[in-house]
Amino acid sequence: MAPSRHVLRTVVAGTAALLALPASAGPAAAHGAPVDPVSRAAACAAGSGRFTGTAACRAAAAANGGGAAFADWDNLRVAGVAGRDRQVIPDGKLCSGGLPAYRGLDLARADWPATRLTPGAAFTMRYGTTIPHQGTFRLYLTKQGYDPTRSLTWSELASSPFATATDPAIEGGSYRIGGRLPADRTGRHVLFTIWQNSSTPDTYYSCSDVVFPAPAKPAGKAPAKPAASVKPTPRPSRTSTPAERPVSAAPTKASTAPSPASPSAAVPVVESPDAQPVAAQGRGSGPTALAIGSAAGLALTGLLALALRRRRSPGTRSG
């Protein structure tokens, strides 16, 4: 059965409409932006950004015209750059990539949502992706002395990236880019990320605001305390008896307590619950031994006295 003229007209009209679409609506390209440290676009994203209510995000949305928010936080891309970033992207427009829809991200402010980092520490960026593609990441930091209240220019960035990664693995919806942070940064800085795709002609640009704490000042030496005077211990005026001499603690059955330097060798200290102190002179002496000896002497004296009385009493026959 031949198609009707109405069906043919509908197919032709639909085909013409598809051909009339602009080139930018072609095949889906890679999409993404840093989520840790959070980029300005992700922080101020409409509907998903955690910091849309901050003064910086509100000002950025107003600067876009008509209070428009950043709905496409993952689509800040420029086609055809091909590694000529410093020639194509103008100074003062690095964070927006020169795109009018993102011009609010270029505002020079010192109150952008920021992530605290540690100078010289190992570092891993999480670059969220919604459409993964191949490409190379280059991470730059602003130079020491950067002023966040001035527009970001290429001269404010280090000449070489401190971290790079080509086609890193995706974990939990994010690319992971590792490196080590420079050790000489303090205060507010911008972490500028370039993602140059190899499977598309696009290059992505992102600004993440970060803060490095100032290094801790070394603690000063405490003043030396004067040596305490030691008074001589007075000598006793009389000689102590054996019962009055100091005693020492009885030895325990085990002394296997670990030293503080080896807490993993946790062996319990076993102590005898009924250990009693003994005298320092040795076994068989001391208060207990003296008491036993005194009792035996009294008993012997009583027996001798009883025997003498029996011998002296009348009627007792001698041996």
Stockholm file with secondary structure:
# STOCKHOLM 1.0

chainA/1-319         MAPSRHVLRTVVAGTAALLALPASAGPAAAHGAPVDPVSRAAACAAGSGRFTGTAACRAAAAANGGGAAFADWDNLRVAGVAGRDRQVIPDGKLCSGGLPAYRGLDLARADWPATRLTPGAAFTMRYGTTIPHQGTFRLYLTKQGYDPTRSLTWSELASSPFATATDPAIEGGSYRIGGRLPADRTGRHVLFTIWQNSSTPDTYYSCSDVVFPAPAKPAGKAPAKPAASVKPTPRPSRTSTPAERPVSAAPTKASTAPSPASPSAAVPVVESPDAQPVAAQGRGSGPTALAIGSAAGLALTGLLALALRRRRSPGTRSG
#=GR chainA/1-319 SS CCCCHHHHHHHHHHHHHHHTSCGGGSSCCCEEEEEETBBHHHHTBTTTCTTTTSHHHHHHHHHTSTTCCBSCTTCCEEETCTTCHHHHSCTTCTTTTTCGGGGGGGCCCSCSCEEECCTTCEEEEEEEEEECCCEEEEEEEBCTTCCTTSCCCGGGBCSSCSEEEESCCEETTEEEEEEECCSSCCEEEEEEEEEEESSSSEEEEEEEEEEECCCCCCCCCCCCCCCCCCCCCCCCSSCCCGGGSCEECCCCSCCCCCCTTCTTSCCCCCCCTTCCCEETTCTTCSHHHHHHHHHHHHHHHHHHHHHHHHHHSTTCCCC
#=GC SS_cons         CCCCHHHHHHHHHHHHHHHTSCGGGSSCCCEEEEEETBBHHHHTBTTTCTTTTSHHHHHHHHHTSTTCCBSCTTCCEEETCTTCHHHHSCTTCTTTTTCGGGGGGGCCCSCSCEEECCTTCEEEEEEEEEECCCEEEEEEEBCTTCCTTSCCCGGGBCSSCSEEEESCCEETTEEEEEEECCSSCCEEEEEEEEEEESSSSEEEEEEEEEEECCCCCCCCCCCCCCCCCCCCCCCCSSCCCGGGSCEECCCCSCCCCCCTTCTTSCCCCCCCTTCCCEETTCTTCSHHHHHHHHHHHHHHHHHHHHHHHHHHSTTCCCC
//
